[in-house]
Amino acid sequence: MILLKNANVYAPQALGIKHILLAAGKIIQLFDQCPSLPNVLNLQTLDLQGATLIPGFIDAHTHITGGGGEAGFSTRVPPVGLSQFTRAGVTTAVGLLGTDDTTRSTESLVAQVYALREEGLSAYCYTGGYHLPATTLTGSVKTDIVFIEPIVAVGELAISDHRSSQPTLNELLKVASEAHVARLMTGKAGVVHLHLGDGERGLSLVREALEGSEIPARTFNPTHINRRKALFEEACQLTQQGCWVDVTAFETGDVGYEPADALMRYMRSDFAQDKLTISSDGGGCLPCFDQQGHLTKMDFANSSAMTDVFYQILGEGVALQDCLPFFTQNVATLMNFHKKGQIQDGFDADLVILDDSQRISHVMAKGVWHVFDKSLVKKGTFED
């Protein structure tokens, strides 16, 4: 059992100074007054002396088995190590396949989820990848979600991208219907997480799907929406119909909105503040192509990019309680993670402590310290 005393709690709403009892990986109770507990409990106590306590970040778009491969087999990124998440304050990760759903499989994705879980992280994954027919483990998107516990949705299915399988409206609707029914059967997220490329068609296929079917809007979840300014504006409009949309923490140059800029533009708008999330694309490649589709440059993402955006927004004077939901509560709501994304009685003990400069100093995942006083105290199996 652990007692965190004098924590300035953002849950993500500002709660003020609280004392928090943790046990068995859970938040047992928040107290206004410090509780008196019997010595037989072998209680560990940490006095935060007013330091800020926030929920752990949820990174719902990360290539946990590694991405890349678009410039040859030697550019396949290795699996993402545990500390790349925890150092960034990420306590829950959702893995996926991208362009390479040929040499990488749903089986390897699920195996890496289990590996991260054994190392202490909360981990889940999508089924499928960029292309249709979807790469699955059981033979269909619906049965993957229904029968494979870590699989919670389908993605990242590519549209408006020269690397996609150029899905038709009927193909998209079929996948979305399977994901939707699987959500009804299981209570999982059941979304279709949609990779948006640079294509001029943008989100037209999603708009057609919403206009021509009965599938709920929340099923369609576009990501990379800040890569082009017009795409961002188009995606924001979709939130009015009930879609959640996702900003990616990568640099966009002149054609798009940098992630911090995108989030602040959204915060200043009249759009529903609970319909936007941010993710890192960690482990994935960040390629640049010319007009003929030739690769001109490649970089690789890390979950820390999402944390850097968090720091940047705070540095712009945005109140913590205003931006924190994009990294925590909104993601948990979208993904139907009912015990994550908030600091409440009975929720998972996924916690981050910020120092006086609002930088990460401690990270706890499921009640276990992974980063303590800015030192890594828990490493992945193959991390030096």
N, C-alpha and C positions, 0 to 999 in steps of 0.2 A: 504494500500500500504506500502511496505517495501523497503527501499534502503539500500543495502549492499555496503559499501564504502571500497575501498582499499583491495579488495580480491585478493589473489594470486590464480588464477583460473587454475585448471586442469580439462579439459572439456570432456574427460580425457586428451586430448592433452594439453601441457603447453601453456597457453595464456598470462601469466604474470599478472600484476596488472590491474584489471577491477573494474568498479562500476556497480552494477546490480539492476535493478528495477523489483520488484515483485508485482503482483496483481492478485486477484481471483485465487490463486493457481498456477499461471503460471509465467514463466520468461518473462517479457515484453521486456526487451532490455538490452544488455551489452554495456557499454560506456567506451571509453578510457579516457575521461575527466568527472569529476563528474558533473552531470546535475544540473541545477538550476530549481527547480520545485516550483509551487505556493503553498503557505501555506494552501489554501483551500482544498488541497488533504489530509490533516490530515496524513501526511507521518511519518512513523516510520523509524528512521535511526539507523544503527548499523555500526560503524567503525571497520573493522576487522584488521586494522593496519598491513596489510601484511600477515595475517594468511591464511593458505591454505584452499581453497574451492573446494570440489569434488562433483560429483553426488552421490546421495544415492545409496546404494547397492541394487541389485535385487537378492533375494533368490528364485530361481526357482525350488527348491525341498525341501518342508517343510511340515510336517504332522500337519497341523493347527488344526485338530480335535483330535490330539494325535495319537501316534502309539502304538507299543507294543502289549501285549496280548499273546505273545508266551510262557509265563510261567504261564498261567492261567489268569482268568478274572481280578484278582487283580493287574495285571501288565499292564493293559490298561492305557496309559498315558493320563492325562487330556488335554483339548484343550489348545493351546498355547496362552498366554496372549499378549496383544498389546506391552507391554514394552520389552518383550523378543526380539522383532524385532527392535524396535526403539533404545534401548540401544546399540544394535550391529550395528547401522547405516543402518539397512535394512528399506527401505521406500516402497518397493514393494515385495509382497510375492505371490508365486504360490503354492497352497495346493494340496495334493494328498493323496490317500489311498495306503497302502502297503500290508503286509501279511494279515491283517485283513480287508478284503472287504466283510465280512459276518455280523459281528455285527456293522460295520460302513458302511455308505451308501453315495452315491453321493448326496442324498438330504441333509444329515447332513453337507457334505463338502460345498455345495453351501450356506447353511444357515450360516456357519461360515465365509465364504467369505463376505457375506453381513454384518455380525456382525463387522468384522474388518474394512470394509469400513465405517460403521457408526461411528467407533471410530477414523477414520481419516487416515487409511492406504490404499494404493492401493493394492487390493487383487484380485486374479484370482484362477482358479483351473483346474485340469485335470479331465477327466472322466475315469472310470475303476479302476483297481488296479492290484495286482500281477497276477490275474488268468483270464482265459477264460472259458466260455463266460464272457465278461466284465460286471462289475457292472455299470449300467447306470441309468439315470433318465427317459429317454423317450423310451428306448427299443433298441437303437443302438448308437454306438459311433458317427456316422455321424450326426444324428439328435440332439444329445446332443450338439455337437460343433456348429451346425448351428443355433439352436433355443434358447440355454441357454447362455445368454450373458457372464457370468463370465467363462464359460468353454471354454478353448482355445486349448486343446490338449488331448491326451490320455496317461495314465501312472499311476504308474510306473508298466509296464508289465514285469514280471520276466522271465528271461531266465538263463540257466546255473546255476540253483539253485534248491536244493532239495525241496524247498517250492513252487516252481512254479507249474503251471498246465501242465508242459512239452509240451509247444506249438509246433506244427508242422510248417513246412515252409508254408504250405497253410494257416494255421490259422493266422500266423504272417502277411502274405501278404494281407489277407482279412482285418485285422484291419488297416494295413498301407494304403490300398487303400481307406478305408472310411475316415481316417484322412486326406489323401492327397486331396481328393475331397472336403471335408469340408473346407480345407484351400483355395482352389480355389473359393469356394462359398462365403466365409466370410472375407478373408484376415487375419484370425487368424493364430496362429503358426502351428496348424495341424500336430504336430510331434507325433511320438510314443516314449515316454520317457521310456527307457528300463533299468530296474534294472538288473545289472550283479552280479551274485553270484560267489561262489568260484569254480564252476564246470570247469572241464578241457576243455569242449567244447568252453568256452570263447565266442567269437563273430562269431563263424562259421555259426550260423543261419543267422546273418545279412549279412555276405559275400555271402551266398547262395541267399538271397533275392535280393541283389544288382546285382548278376550275372544272376539271372533268371527272372527278372521283369523289367518293365519300370518305376517303382516308383522312384522318385528323391531321391538321397542319403540323402538330408537334412531331409527327413521324419524320418530317423532312428537316434535316439539321445540316445546313451548309457551313463549311469551314473555309479558311483562307480568304475571308470576305474583304479584307483590307488590301489585297494584292492590287486592286484597281479601284480608283475613286468611284467610278460609275457602279462597279459591282457592290461596293460598300453601301452606297445610297439605295441600290436595289434591294440588298439584303435587309437593311433596316426597315424598309417598307413591309417586308414579309413578316416581321414581328407583329405587325398589326393584325395579321391573320392567325397568329398563334405559333409561328415557328420560333425556335431558338436558333440563334446564329452565333458563329464562333470566329473571333479574331485570332490570328496566328502571330506569335512573337518573332517575326522575321522582318528584315529590312526590305523595303519595297521600292526605294528610289523615288523618282518623280511621278511614276505612274500610279502609285497607291498611297495609302496613309500609313505612316509608321504606327506600330501597335499602340504606343502611348497616346498618340494623336487621335487614333481611331476610338479608343476608349473614352477619352475626354470629350470628343465630339458627340459620342453617344450619350454620355452623362449630361451634356448640356441640351439634349434634345427632349422632345415630349414622348419618345418611344418608351415602352415598358422597360423599366430598369432590371427586371428579373429575367429578361429574354436574351441577354448577351453573356457570353463566356469568353475566356481566353485560354489558349493552349500553346504548347511549345513546339510541337512537331519534332520533339527531341529524338535523336538517333536517326532522323530522316535526312535525306539530301535536300539541298537548296540549289537546284540547278538553274542556269540561265540558258535560254535557247535563242538562236537567231530566227529569222522569218522562215527559213527552210527546215526548221526543227532540229538543227545541229546544236549540240551542246557546246557552249562557249565558256562556261565557268561553273564550278561546283563548290559548294560549301556544305557543312553538316551542322545540324541544330543540336541544342542541348537544353534541358529543362531550365538551366540557369537564365536563359534568355527571357523566360516568362517572369522570373524573379527580378531581373533587371528592369523590366517594364513596370513592375510594382514599385520599385525604388524610384524610378523616374517620375511616376505619377505623384507619389508622395512629395517628391522634390518640387513639383509644380504647385504645391500647396493644397492638393485635393485632400479632403478629410478621409481618414482611414476607413470609417464606416461607410463612406460613399463608394469607394473603389473595391473594398475587400470582397463583396459578394461575387464579383466577376471571377474571382480566383477560387471561391469556396462554395458558398451556399447556392448560387445559381447553377453551378456544375452538378452539385449533389442532387438538386431538384430535377434537372434534365435527365440525369443518369439513374434516377430512382434509388440513390444511395441514402436510405432513410436515416441512417445513424452517423452521417458524415456531413462536413461542411459547416457545422455550427458547434458552439460550446454550450451544451445543455446537459442536464441530468440524463443519464442513460445512453448518451452518445459515445462513440469511440474516442479514446484518448489519443487523438491525432492533433498535436499542438505545436505551435511555434512561438518562441519568445523573441522579442525584438529588443535591441539595446537602445541606449539613449539617442543614437543616430538613426533609429528605425531600420537597422540592419539585423539580419538573422543571427542570433547568438546560440539558441538551443532549438533542437528539433526532436520531438517525441512522436513515434509511430506505434500505435496500439499499446501505449503505456510503457514503452521502452525508449530510453534515450539513444538516439543515433548520432546527434551532434550535441555536445555539451560545452558551453563557454567557447564556442567557435572551433572546437577541436572535434575531429571525427573519432567517435568512440565505438562505432559498430561498422564493420566493413563487409562487403560482399565476399563470397567464398573465394573468388579469384582476384580480389583487389589487393594490391600490395600496400 
